[in-house]
């Protein structure tokens, strides 16, 4: 778990709370929360450090997406 408790991760997955600076859905900040979840399945080398970077990047991209930002 991150020090600020906004995301958690392991070698094959992660979850992060997404901050919406200007939510397109007015209730997003008060009544609902947006979370990003990633799970990697299949063969491959588990990599906890790579998963941490991936969940951080994914959450950042979602915070800039139409789901969060009014256009």
N, C-alpha and C positions, 0 to 999 in steps of 0.2 A: 504494500500500500504506500502511496506517496505521502510525504510528510504533511501536505496540506489536506490529505484525505479526499482529493477530488478524483483519483483514479486508483485502480488496482490492476495487477497484471501477474501473469505466470508465464511459463515457457510456451504455451499454446493458446493463450487468450488474454483478454483484458476488457475492463469496463471503465468508462469515464463519465462523470457528470459534465454536461455541456453548458457553458455559459452563453446565454443569448443576450447580447447588448441591446438590441432593438427587436424584440420578438414580433414576428408577423402575426402570431396568435396572441392577442392582448393578455390572455390568462396564463401564458407560458411561465412568467416569472412568479406568479402568486399561487396558482392552483395546480400547476403541472410542472414536471421537471423533464428535461430531455437527457437521455443517456445514450452513449455510443457503446456498442458491444461488438467485440471481435472474437472469433474462434477459428483457429486454423486446424483443419483436419487433413488427414492423409499422411503420406510419407514425408520425410524431411527431418532435418536436425532441429530439435527444439532449441529456441534461443530467447531467453528471458530478456536480455538487454535490447534485442531487436523488437520484441513485443512491446516493451515500454515506449520506445521511440514511435512505433506504429500507432499505439492507442493515443499518444499525445498528439501526433499529427492528424489523426482522424478526427479527434474531438475539436481541434483547432479549425479544420476544414468545415466541420458541421456548424461551428459557431458563426462562420461567414456565409453559410448557405441560406437559401430562401426560407428554410424552416425556422431560422432565427432572425434574419435581417429583413426589414421591410424594404421593398423595392418601389 
